[in-house]
């Protein structure tokens, strides 16, 4: 009875984990041939099902202190526990939201833990197989990073996709299809066979090589240009139309359809840390650790500090909703319909009743 009681006490101290299916990519080495690629349907369907699940793996804690009661974090046991690769980092000089005169130009910024900037390769122009050394946490972004090593020993950081693990291999086809792959296919570049060999999680390809329906992230806007779209945790886009006229149509998560040049690059898969938006910090101190200062309501300020301020308690009265600088903030359009024409926009994101019908 004593042993069972001790085991029960020990089990109560461990964090409570919610169940989730773990997905690991097939591992391969640089010296061996690449593993059997996943089918295109499996990559797209598995990624879509992961993003649509309501059950997610989060770590919760026993409320031994008030700051632990509402703390909730994603389960990321696969992350590297040590320091980053220092040659690919640089110092970050903080300004605290102030300009060169010391005046606050960006509110709600200041303090926070000391950080180093990671030099992330958003172009992916280096050809050949790259082995994933480890998956790292990056304090400057919501997604995780993957440290790669090529056959020559050169290291680089890329944005890790969901399911990528240490020991996996990724490849970039931005510079073209390698001759070894063409030879292994018998010299015939069949589109279906080529897609089956190249469409793998973490591979970077031009949009004209990506089949319709594939989920992608880290999308560029021109040839050999840095990735601009879908770089946050859990974000992705979907190829809707093939580039017959030099442009591929991509559907973003907001519902917006955009034309992107066919020679622009994108990475297959969904950005890692898909449960980032389910986290709760649990206390105000963790916001300060992240460099986020408190947000004070306008009605709680003095009259000279905010248009809503002043008075002996109560609300703002009959005043219209304004910002701290006196600009009207609700019910007014903020974009110029004439001067902000976007020639790459096929269909705008749903707004108003269209957005409610979509949800």
BALOBA-1460 file (C-alpha; in Angstrom, 3 decimals):
// residues 359
<rec num="1" residu="x" x="0.000" y="0.000" z="0.000"/>
<rec num="2" residu="x" x="2.842" y="2.361" z="0.761"/>
<rec num="3" residu="x" x="4.453" y="1.779" z="-2.622"/>
<rec num="4" residu="x" x="1.187" y="2.376" z="-4.447"/>
<rec num="5" residu="x" x="0.598" y="5.575" z="-2.518"/>
<rec num="6" residu="x" x="4.036" y="6.891" z="-3.413"/>
<rec num="7" residu="x" x="3.465" y="6.081" z="-7.057"/>
<rec num="8" residu="x" x="0.173" y="7.920" z="-6.968"/>
<rec num="9" residu="x" x="1.783" y="10.990" z="-5.419"/>
<rec num="10" residu="x" x="4.547" y="10.883" z="-8.016"/>
<rec num="11" residu="x" x="2.030" y="10.658" z="-10.848"/>
<rec num="12" residu="x" x="0.193" y="13.723" z="-9.587"/>
<rec num="13" residu="x" x="3.365" y="15.814" z="-9.861"/>
<rec num="14" residu="x" x="3.906" y="15.049" z="-13.531"/>
<rec num="15" residu="x" x="2.372" y="17.398" z="-16.133"/>
<rec num="16" residu="x" x="-0.953" y="16.339" z="-17.603"/>
<rec num="17" residu="x" x="-0.674" y="15.712" z="-21.348"/>
<rec num="18" residu="x" x="-3.459" y="15.472" z="-23.856"/>
<rec num="19" residu="x" x="-3.142" y="12.727" z="-26.438"/>
<rec num="20" residu="x" x="-2.182" y="13.374" z="-30.020"/>
<rec num="21" residu="x" x="-0.887" y="11.257" z="-32.836"/>
<rec num="22" residu="x" x="2.778" y="11.949" z="-33.539"/>
<rec num="23" residu="x" x="3.933" y="12.151" z="-37.134"/>
<rec num="24" residu="x" x="7.594" y="11.669" z="-37.952"/>
<rec num="25" residu="x" x="9.163" y="11.990" z="-41.360"/>
<rec num="26" residu="x" x="11.125" y="9.112" z="-42.859"/>
<rec num="27" residu="x" x="14.814" y="9.443" z="-41.988"/>
<rec num="28" residu="x" x="17.654" y="9.126" z="-44.460"/>
<rec num="29" residu="x" x="21.356" y="9.890" z="-44.534"/>
<rec num="30" residu="x" x="23.460" y="11.809" z="-46.995"/>
<rec num="31" residu="x" x="25.443" y="8.737" z="-47.997"/>
<rec num="32" residu="x" x="22.408" y="6.550" z="-48.655"/>
<rec num="33" residu="x" x="19.658" y="6.918" z="-51.207"/>
<rec num="34" residu="x" x="16.673" y="9.011" z="-50.192"/>
<rec num="35" residu="x" x="13.809" y="7.182" z="-48.515"/>
<rec num="36" residu="x" x="10.610" y="6.290" z="-50.328"/>
<rec num="37" residu="x" x="8.741" y="9.567" z="-50.793"/>
<rec num="38" residu="x" x="5.243" y="10.011" z="-49.445"/>
<rec num="39" residu="x" x="2.417" y="10.249" z="-51.992"/>
<rec num="40" residu="x" x="1.151" y="13.708" z="-52.822"/>
<rec num="41" residu="x" x="-2.305" y="12.835" z="-51.513"/>
<rec num="42" residu="x" x="-0.860" y="11.683" z="-48.187"/>
<rec num="43" residu="x" x="1.086" y="14.916" z="-47.681"/>
<rec num="44" residu="x" x="-1.847" y="17.189" z="-48.478"/>
<rec num="45" residu="x" x="-4.524" y="15.167" z="-46.659"/>
<rec num="46" residu="x" x="-2.410" y="14.550" z="-43.550"/>
<rec num="47" residu="x" x="-1.464" y="18.224" z="-43.277"/>
<rec num="48" residu="x" x="-5.056" y="19.339" z="-43.749"/>
<rec num="49" residu="x" x="-6.316" y="16.874" z="-41.136"/>
<rec num="50" residu="x" x="-3.692" y="18.012" z="-38.628"/>
<rec num="51" residu="x" x="-4.704" y="21.626" z="-39.003"/>
<rec num="52" residu="x" x="-8.424" y="20.825" z="-38.676"/>
<rec num="53" residu="x" x="-8.201" y="18.678" z="-35.531"/>
<rec num="54" residu="x" x="-9.815" y="20.034" z="-32.409"/>
<rec num="55" residu="x" x="-7.800" y="17.752" z="-30.093"/>
<rec num="56" residu="x" x="-4.263" y="19.052" z="-29.737"/>
<rec num="57" residu="x" x="-1.272" y="18.166" z="-27.563"/>
<rec num="58" residu="x" x="-0.782" y="20.759" z="-24.851"/>
<rec num="59" residu="x" x="1.112" y="20.616" z="-21.580"/>
<rec num="60" residu="x" x="-0.684" y="21.743" z="-18.434"/>
<rec num="61" residu="x" x="0.622" y="22.025" z="-14.887"/>
<rec num="62" residu="x" x="-0.668" y="21.502" z="-11.384"/>
<rec num="63" residu="x" x="-1.394" y="24.935" z="-9.836"/>
<rec num="64" residu="x" x="1.415" y="24.903" z="-7.268"/>
<rec num="65" residu="x" x="1.567" y="28.671" z="-7.824"/>
<rec num="66" residu="x" x="-0.926" y="31.164" z="-9.299"/>
<rec num="67" residu="x" x="1.255" y="31.577" z="-12.389"/>
<rec num="68" residu="x" x="0.973" y="27.865" z="-13.210"/>
<rec num="69" residu="x" x="-2.804" y="27.591" z="-12.935"/>
<rec num="70" residu="x" x="-3.605" y="28.829" z="-16.454"/>
<rec num="71" residu="x" x="-0.237" y="28.092" z="-18.076"/>
<rec num="72" residu="x" x="-0.643" y="26.000" z="-21.218"/>
<rec num="73" residu="x" x="2.141" y="25.174" z="-23.666"/>
<rec num="74" residu="x" x="2.470" y="23.013" z="-26.795"/>
<rec num="75" residu="x" x="4.325" y="19.729" z="-26.359"/>
<rec num="76" residu="x" x="7.662" y="20.168" z="-28.171"/>
<rec num="77" residu="x" x="9.877" y="17.481" z="-26.669"/>
<rec num="78" residu="x" x="11.823" y="17.127" z="-29.921"/>
<rec num="79" residu="x" x="13.418" y="20.594" z="-29.690"/>
<rec num="80" residu="x" x="17.142" y="21.043" z="-29.111"/>
<rec num="81" residu="x" x="17.928" y="21.817" z="-25.466"/>
<rec num="82" residu="x" x="21.274" y="23.575" z="-25.983"/>
<rec num="83" residu="x" x="22.497" y="26.834" z="-27.478"/>
<rec num="84" residu="x" x="22.045" y="27.739" z="-31.166"/>
<rec num="85" residu="x" x="24.759" y="27.472" z="-33.809"/>
<rec num="86" residu="x" x="26.512" y="30.747" z="-32.979"/>
<rec num="87" residu="x" x="28.174" y="31.405" z="-36.407"/>
<rec num="88" residu="x" x="24.650" y="31.732" z="-37.857"/>
<rec num="89" residu="x" x="23.488" y="34.232" z="-35.214"/>
<rec num="90" residu="x" x="24.045" y="37.922" z="-34.581"/>
<rec num="91" residu="x" x="23.373" y="40.298" z="-31.705"/>
<rec num="92" residu="x" x="20.015" y="42.026" z="-31.527"/>
<rec num="93" residu="x" x="20.079" y="45.629" z="-30.326"/>
<rec num="94" residu="x" x="16.814" y="46.565" z="-28.667"/>
<rec num="95" residu="x" x="15.302" y="50.028" z="-28.881"/>
<rec num="96" residu="x" x="12.404" y="49.537" z="-26.470"/>
<rec num="97" residu="x" x="9.976" y="51.065" z="-28.974"/>
<rec num="98" residu="x" x="11.820" y="54.408" z="-28.923"/>
<rec num="99" residu="x" x="13.518" y="56.443" z="-31.641"/>
<rec num="100" residu="x" x="16.882" y="58.219" z="-31.528"/>
<rec num="101" residu="x" x="15.440" y="61.032" z="-29.392"/>
<rec num="102" residu="x" x="14.070" y="58.649" z="-26.763"/>
<rec num="103" residu="x" x="10.440" y="59.262" z="-27.672"/>
<rec num="104" residu="x" x="8.088" y="56.259" z="-27.684"/>
<rec num="105" residu="x" x="7.144" y="55.598" z="-31.310"/>
<rec num="106" residu="x" x="5.858" y="52.020" z="-30.882"/>
<rec num="107" residu="x" x="3.728" y="51.344" z="-27.828"/>
<rec num="108" residu="x" x="3.681" y="48.160" z="-25.725"/>
<rec num="109" residu="x" x="7.343" y="47.314" z="-26.365"/>
<rec num="110" residu="x" x="10.200" y="47.183" z="-23.885"/>
<rec num="111" residu="x" x="12.210" y="44.901" z="-21.654"/>
<rec num="112" residu="x" x="12.250" y="41.200" z="-22.360"/>
<rec num="113" residu="x" x="14.950" y="38.576" z="-22.350"/>
<rec num="114" residu="x" x="18.143" y="39.073" z="-24.311"/>
<rec num="115" residu="x" x="17.948" y="37.484" z="-27.762"/>
<rec num="116" residu="x" x="20.129" y="36.706" z="-30.756"/>
<rec num="117" residu="x" x="18.975" y="36.909" z="-34.365"/>
<rec num="118" residu="x" x="19.116" y="33.715" z="-36.428"/>
<rec num="119" residu="x" x="20.301" y="33.958" z="-40.030"/>
<rec num="120" residu="x" x="17.541" y="31.981" z="-41.762"/>
<rec num="121" residu="x" x="17.905" y="30.923" z="-45.390"/>
<rec num="122" residu="x" x="14.635" y="31.973" z="-47.031"/>
<rec num="123" residu="x" x="15.959" y="31.569" z="-50.606"/>
<rec num="124" residu="x" x="16.985" y="27.876" z="-50.508"/>
<rec num="125" residu="x" x="19.174" y="28.131" z="-53.613"/>
<rec num="126" residu="x" x="21.830" y="25.597" z="-52.507"/>
<rec num="127" residu="x" x="21.281" y="22.285" z="-54.385"/>
<rec num="128" residu="x" x="21.879" y="18.773" z="-53.093"/>
<rec num="129" residu="x" x="20.701" y="16.780" z="-50.106"/>
<rec num="130" residu="x" x="20.740" y="18.478" z="-46.716"/>
<rec num="131" residu="x" x="20.485" y="16.488" z="-43.509"/>
<rec num="132" residu="x" x="18.528" y="17.885" z="-40.562"/>
<rec num="133" residu="x" x="20.859" y="18.072" z="-37.573"/>
<rec num="134" residu="x" x="18.239" y="19.248" z="-35.069"/>
<rec num="135" residu="x" x="15.063" y="21.281" z="-34.611"/>
<rec num="136" residu="x" x="15.558" y="24.469" z="-32.583"/>
<rec num="137" residu="x" x="13.423" y="27.050" z="-30.831"/>
<rec num="138" residu="x" x="13.718" y="30.582" z="-32.183"/>
<rec num="139" residu="x" x="12.747" y="33.395" z="-29.786"/>
<rec num="140" residu="x" x="12.218" y="35.774" z="-32.698"/>
<rec num="141" residu="x" x="9.424" y="33.823" z="-34.444"/>
<rec num="142" residu="x" x="6.527" y="31.532" z="-33.624"/>
<rec num="143" residu="x" x="7.680" y="28.637" z="-35.817"/>
<rec num="144" residu="x" x="10.704" y="26.436" z="-35.213"/>
<rec num="145" residu="x" x="13.983" y="26.282" z="-37.142"/>
<rec num="146" residu="x" x="15.842" y="23.317" z="-38.618"/>
<rec num="147" residu="x" x="19.648" y="23.263" z="-38.677"/>
<rec num="148" residu="x" x="20.821" y="21.677" z="-41.948"/>
<rec num="149" residu="x" x="24.172" y="20.234" z="-43.002"/>
<rec num="150" residu="x" x="25.110" y="19.478" z="-46.611"/>
<rec num="151" residu="x" x="27.671" y="17.000" z="-47.946"/>
<rec num="152" residu="x" x="30.485" y="19.565" z="-47.548"/>
<rec num="153" residu="x" x="29.621" y="20.259" z="-43.908"/>
<rec num="154" residu="x" x="28.112" y="23.698" z="-44.525"/>
<rec num="155" residu="x" x="25.363" y="24.517" z="-42.048"/>
<rec num="156" residu="x" x="22.284" y="26.659" z="-42.549"/>
<rec num="157" residu="x" x="18.987" y="27.448" z="-40.865"/>
<rec num="158" residu="x" x="15.634" y="26.983" z="-42.583"/>
<rec num="159" residu="x" x="12.056" y="27.308" z="-41.404"/>
<rec num="160" residu="x" x="11.066" y="23.874" z="-40.085"/>
<rec num="161" residu="x" x="7.845" y="22.353" z="-41.370"/>
<rec num="162" residu="x" x="5.465" y="20.264" z="-39.308"/>
<rec num="163" residu="x" x="6.686" y="16.677" z="-38.919"/>
<rec num="164" residu="x" x="10.334" y="17.390" z="-39.776"/>
<rec num="165" residu="x" x="12.717" y="15.719" z="-37.315"/>
<rec num="166" residu="x" x="16.446" y="15.279" z="-36.763"/>
<rec num="167" residu="x" x="17.933" y="12.791" z="-39.226"/>
<rec num="168" residu="x" x="15.559" y="13.603" z="-42.085"/>
<rec num="169" residu="x" x="16.823" y="14.886" z="-45.421"/>
<rec num="170" residu="x" x="15.507" y="17.776" z="-47.501"/>
<rec num="171" residu="x" x="16.494" y="19.087" z="-50.917"/>
<rec num="172" residu="x" x="16.052" y="22.253" z="-52.929"/>
<rec num="173" residu="x" x="15.193" y="22.247" z="-56.639"/>
<rec num="174" residu="x" x="15.226" y="26.018" z="-57.094"/>
<rec num="175" residu="x" x="18.383" y="25.834" z="-59.216"/>
<rec num="176" residu="x" x="16.884" y="23.062" z="-61.367"/>
<rec num="177" residu="x" x="16.462" y="19.299" z="-61.415"/>
<rec num="178" residu="x" x="19.814" y="17.563" z="-60.750"/>
<rec num="179" residu="x" x="21.260" y="15.375" z="-63.483"/>
<rec num="180" residu="x" x="21.442" y="12.376" z="-61.152"/>
<rec num="181" residu="x" x="17.664" y="12.446" z="-60.699"/>
<rec num="182" residu="x" x="17.102" y="12.705" z="-64.453"/>
<rec num="183" residu="x" x="19.407" y="9.727" z="-65.030"/>
<rec num="184" residu="x" x="17.664" y="7.639" z="-62.373"/>
<rec num="185" residu="x" x="14.334" y="8.304" z="-64.119"/>
<rec num="186" residu="x" x="15.688" y="7.012" z="-67.432"/>
<rec num="187" residu="x" x="16.217" y="10.454" z="-68.914"/>
<rec num="188" residu="x" x="12.478" y="11.116" z="-69.196"/>
<rec num="189" residu="x" x="11.050" y="13.910" z="-67.031"/>
<rec num="190" residu="x" x="7.523" y="12.631" z="-66.628"/>
<rec num="191" residu="x" x="5.574" y="15.193" z="-64.523"/>
<rec num="192" residu="x" x="3.892" y="12.536" z="-62.394"/>
<rec num="193" residu="x" x="7.087" y="10.611" z="-61.682"/>
<rec num="194" residu="x" x="8.984" y="13.841" z="-61.040"/>
<rec num="195" residu="x" x="6.373" y="15.003" z="-58.544"/>
<rec num="196" residu="x" x="6.474" y="11.649" z="-56.761"/>
<rec num="197" residu="x" x="10.250" y="11.993" z="-56.329"/>
<rec num="198" residu="x" x="10.400" y="15.668" z="-55.388"/>
<rec num="199" residu="x" x="7.203" y="16.438" z="-53.426"/>
<rec num="200" residu="x" x="8.363" y="15.603" z="-49.919"/>
<rec num="201" residu="x" x="7.958" y="17.426" z="-46.642"/>
<rec num="202" residu="x" x="10.548" y="20.214" z="-46.372"/>
<rec num="203" residu="x" x="11.637" y="20.237" z="-50.029"/>
<rec num="204" residu="x" x="11.810" y="23.600" z="-51.795"/>
<rec num="205" residu="x" x="10.631" y="23.783" z="-55.401"/>
<rec num="206" residu="x" x="9.504" y="26.332" z="-57.983"/>
<rec num="207" residu="x" x="5.741" y="26.660" z="-58.176"/>
<rec num="208" residu="x" x="5.605" y="25.202" z="-61.691"/>
<rec num="209" residu="x" x="6.911" y="21.895" z="-60.252"/>
<rec num="210" residu="x" x="4.308" y="21.697" z="-57.446"/>
<rec num="211" residu="x" x="1.050" y="19.841" z="-58.274"/>
<rec num="212" residu="x" x="-2.359" y="21.394" z="-57.716"/>
<rec num="213" residu="x" x="-3.739" y="20.780" z="-54.232"/>
<rec num="214" residu="x" x="-0.385" y="20.623" z="-52.441"/>
<rec num="215" residu="x" x="-0.030" y="22.507" z="-49.161"/>
<rec num="216" residu="x" x="2.969" y="24.845" z="-49.166"/>
<rec num="217" residu="x" x="4.589" y="27.533" z="-47.021"/>
<rec num="218" residu="x" x="7.498" y="30.011" z="-47.204"/>
<rec num="219" residu="x" x="6.336" y="31.309" z="-50.587"/>
<rec num="220" residu="x" x="8.398" y="33.825" z="-52.534"/>
<rec num="221" residu="x" x="7.080" y="36.456" z="-54.910"/>
<rec num="222" residu="x" x="9.781" y="36.319" z="-57.610"/>
<rec num="223" residu="x" x="12.598" y="34.125" z="-58.860"/>
<rec num="224" residu="x" x="15.274" y="33.528" z="-56.164"/>
<rec num="225" residu="x" x="13.594" y="36.016" z="-53.838"/>
<rec num="226" residu="x" x="13.169" y="35.575" z="-50.104"/>
<rec num="227" residu="x" x="10.015" y="33.907" z="-48.841"/>
<rec num="228" residu="x" x="7.284" y="36.408" z="-48.008"/>
<rec num="229" residu="x" x="4.066" y="34.443" z="-47.365"/>
<rec num="230" residu="x" x="3.164" y="31.766" z="-44.793"/>
<rec num="231" residu="x" x="6.089" y="31.988" z="-42.404"/>
<rec num="232" residu="x" x="4.298" y="31.989" z="-39.013"/>
<rec num="233" residu="x" x="3.606" y="28.876" z="-36.958"/>
<rec num="234" residu="x" x="0.932" y="26.607" z="-38.424"/>
<rec num="235" residu="x" x="0.389" y="28.679" z="-41.566"/>
<rec num="236" residu="x" x="0.119" y="27.264" z="-45.075"/>
<rec num="237" residu="x" x="-1.282" y="27.941" z="-48.529"/>
<rec num="238" residu="x" x="-2.661" y="25.687" z="-51.235"/>
<rec num="239" residu="x" x="-1.906" y="25.619" z="-54.950"/>
<rec num="240" residu="x" x="-5.235" y="26.110" z="-56.741"/>
<rec num="241" residu="x" x="-4.276" y="26.438" z="-60.411"/>
<rec num="242" residu="x" x="-1.231" y="25.371" z="-62.389"/>
<rec num="243" residu="x" x="0.931" y="28.081" z="-63.995"/>
<rec num="244" residu="x" x="-0.255" y="27.917" z="-67.609"/>
<rec num="245" residu="x" x="0.197" y="31.651" z="-68.199"/>
<rec num="246" residu="x" x="3.374" y="32.092" z="-66.167"/>
<rec num="247" residu="x" x="1.522" y="32.521" z="-62.865"/>
<rec num="248" residu="x" x="0.255" y="30.010" z="-60.323"/>
<rec num="249" residu="x" x="-2.878" y="30.741" z="-58.284"/>
<rec num="250" residu="x" x="-2.419" y="30.176" z="-54.554"/>
<rec num="251" residu="x" x="-5.124" y="30.228" z="-51.893"/>
<rec num="252" residu="x" x="-4.081" y="31.694" z="-48.549"/>
<rec num="253" residu="x" x="-5.623" y="30.749" z="-45.207"/>
<rec num="254" residu="x" x="-7.629" y="33.960" z="-45.167"/>
<rec num="255" residu="x" x="-9.439" y="32.829" z="-48.319"/>
<rec num="256" residu="x" x="-7.566" y="35.256" z="-50.573"/>
<rec num="257" residu="x" x="-6.515" y="34.063" z="-54.027"/>
<rec num="258" residu="x" x="-3.257" y="35.449" z="-55.414"/>
<rec num="259" residu="x" x="-1.256" y="35.075" z="-58.598"/>
<rec num="260" residu="x" x="2.403" y="34.262" z="-57.970"/>
<rec num="261" residu="x" x="5.091" y="33.871" z="-60.677"/>
<rec num="262" residu="x" x="5.674" y="30.268" z="-61.682"/>
<rec num="263" residu="x" x="9.429" y="30.495" z="-61.085"/>
<rec num="264" residu="x" x="8.969" y="31.671" z="-57.488"/>
<rec num="265" residu="x" x="9.884" y="29.071" z="-54.881"/>
<rec num="266" residu="x" x="7.850" y="27.492" z="-52.085"/>
<rec num="267" residu="x" x="8.383" y="24.744" z="-49.518"/>
<rec num="268" residu="x" x="6.148" y="21.694" z="-49.225"/>
<rec num="269" residu="x" x="4.246" y="21.257" z="-45.961"/>
<rec num="270" residu="x" x="2.872" y="23.307" z="-43.071"/>
<rec num="271" residu="x" x="4.973" y="25.519" z="-40.804"/>
<rec num="272" residu="x" x="5.908" y="23.810" z="-37.538"/>
<rec num="273" residu="x" x="4.475" y="24.480" z="-34.068"/>
<rec num="274" residu="x" x="0.889" y="24.277" z="-35.283"/>
<rec num="275" residu="x" x="-0.505" y="24.541" z="-31.727"/>
<rec num="276" residu="x" x="1.184" y="27.856" z="-31.019"/>
<rec num="277" residu="x" x="-2.089" y="29.800" z="-31.072"/>
<rec num="278" residu="x" x="-3.541" y="27.561" z="-28.333"/>
<rec num="279" residu="x" x="-0.934" y="28.558" z="-25.750"/>
<rec num="280" residu="x" x="-1.729" y="30.696" z="-22.711"/>
<rec num="281" residu="x" x="0.995" y="32.584" z="-20.855"/>
<rec num="282" residu="x" x="-0.650" y="32.223" z="-17.462"/>
<rec num="283" residu="x" x="0.646" y="35.433" z="-15.888"/>
<rec num="284" residu="x" x="1.668" y="38.979" z="-16.737"/>
<rec num="285" residu="x" x="5.323" y="38.257" z="-16.041"/>
<rec num="286" residu="x" x="5.654" y="35.987" z="-19.043"/>
<rec num="287" residu="x" x="4.457" y="38.805" z="-21.274"/>
<rec num="288" residu="x" x="7.228" y="40.976" z="-19.849"/>
<rec num="289" residu="x" x="9.754" y="38.215" z="-20.530"/>
<rec num="290" residu="x" x="8.665" y="38.381" z="-24.178"/>
<rec num="291" residu="x" x="9.170" y="42.157" z="-24.268"/>
<rec num="292" residu="x" x="5.453" y="43.001" z="-24.225"/>
<rec num="293" residu="x" x="4.442" y="45.908" z="-21.998"/>
<rec num="294" residu="x" x="0.906" y="46.336" z="-20.614"/>
<rec num="295" residu="x" x="-1.906" y="47.782" z="-22.703"/>
<rec num="296" residu="x" x="-3.771" y="50.495" z="-20.779"/>
<rec num="297" residu="x" x="-7.368" y="51.325" z="-21.713"/>
<rec num="298" residu="x" x="-8.043" y="54.868" z="-22.851"/>
<rec num="299" residu="x" x="-10.852" y="55.387" z="-20.328"/>
<rec num="300" residu="x" x="-8.382" y="54.633" z="-17.531"/>
<rec num="301" residu="x" x="-6.018" y="57.462" z="-18.588"/>
<rec num="302" residu="x" x="-6.047" y="61.149" z="-17.828"/>
<rec num="303" residu="x" x="-7.786" y="63.593" z="-20.146"/>
<rec num="304" residu="x" x="-4.540" y="64.909" z="-21.650"/>
<rec num="305" residu="x" x="-3.282" y="61.381" z="-22.395"/>
<rec num="306" residu="x" x="-6.213" y="59.990" z="-24.379"/>
<rec num="307" residu="x" x="-9.448" y="61.304" z="-25.942"/>
<rec num="308" residu="x" x="-11.380" y="58.784" z="-23.812"/>
<rec num="309" residu="x" x="-9.624" y="59.762" z="-20.586"/>
<rec num="310" residu="x" x="-10.655" y="61.964" z="-17.701"/>
<rec num="311" residu="x" x="-13.811" y="62.121" z="-15.647"/>
<rec num="312" residu="x" x="-14.769" y="60.558" z="-12.359"/>
<rec num="313" residu="x" x="-14.915" y="56.951" z="-13.481"/>
<rec num="314" residu="x" x="-17.396" y="55.609" z="-16.011"/>
<rec num="315" residu="x" x="-16.852" y="55.206" z="-19.740"/>
<rec num="316" residu="x" x="-15.995" y="57.535" z="-22.573"/>
<rec num="317" residu="x" x="-19.495" y="59.021" z="-22.710"/>
<rec num="318" residu="x" x="-20.931" y="59.995" z="-26.069"/>
<rec num="319" residu="x" x="-17.529" y="60.410" z="-27.723"/>
<rec num="320" residu="x" x="-16.785" y="58.388" z="-30.863"/>
<rec num="321" residu="x" x="-14.221" y="55.620" z="-30.547"/>
<rec num="322" residu="x" x="-10.795" y="57.147" z="-31.168"/>
<rec num="323" residu="x" x="-7.183" y="56.118" z="-30.940"/>
<rec num="324" residu="x" x="-4.668" y="57.756" z="-28.637"/>
<rec num="325" residu="x" x="-3.854" y="60.204" z="-31.461"/>
<rec num="326" residu="x" x="-7.504" y="61.167" z="-32.043"/>
<rec num="327" residu="x" x="-8.111" y="59.064" z="-35.160"/>
<rec num="328" residu="x" x="-11.479" y="57.375" z="-35.579"/>
<rec num="329" residu="x" x="-10.989" y="53.655" z="-35.200"/>
<rec num="330" residu="x" x="-14.268" y="51.782" z="-35.783"/>
<rec num="331" residu="x" x="-16.471" y="51.623" z="-38.868"/>
<rec num="332" residu="x" x="-14.092" y="53.469" z="-41.209"/>
<rec num="333" residu="x" x="-12.164" y="52.078" z="-44.141"/>
<rec num="334" residu="x" x="-8.416" y="52.390" z="-43.833"/>
<rec num="335" residu="x" x="-7.349" y="51.480" z="-47.391"/>
<rec num="336" residu="x" x="-7.520" y="53.527" z="-50.562"/>
<rec num="337" residu="x" x="-9.415" y="51.535" z="-53.151"/>
<rec num="338" residu="x" x="-7.906" y="53.486" z="-56.063"/>
<rec num="339" residu="x" x="-4.253" y="53.818" z="-55.094"/>
<rec num="340" residu="x" x="-3.872" y="50.299" z="-53.664"/>
<rec num="341" residu="x" x="-4.683" y="48.256" z="-56.737"/>
<rec num="342" residu="x" x="-3.016" y="44.843" z="-56.527"/>
<rec num="343" residu="x" x="-2.554" y="43.277" z="-59.947"/>
<rec num="344" residu="x" x="-1.689" y="39.901" z="-58.399"/>
<rec num="345" residu="x" x="-4.959" y="39.692" z="-56.450"/>
<rec num="346" residu="x" x="-7.473" y="37.278" z="-57.995"/>
<rec num="347" residu="x" x="-10.061" y="37.331" z="-55.215"/>
<rec num="348" residu="x" x="-9.943" y="39.217" z="-51.937"/>
<rec num="349" residu="x" x="-10.409" y="37.598" z="-48.567"/>
<rec num="350" residu="x" x="-14.017" y="37.216" z="-47.366"/>
<rec num="351" residu="x" x="-15.376" y="40.174" z="-45.420"/>
<rec num="352" residu="x" x="-18.644" y="40.841" z="-43.622"/>
<rec num="353" residu="x" x="-21.427" y="38.426" z="-44.526"/>
<rec num="354" residu="x" x="-19.137" y="36.416" z="-46.810"/>
<rec num="355" residu="x" x="-16.790" y="35.804" z="-43.892"/>
<rec num="356" residu="x" x="-19.655" y="34.678" z="-41.644"/>
<rec num="357" residu="x" x="-20.925" y="32.302" z="-44.309"/>
<rec num="358" residu="x" x="-17.417" y="30.872" z="-44.765"/>
<rec num="359" residu="x" x="-17.024" y="30.204" z="-41.039"/>
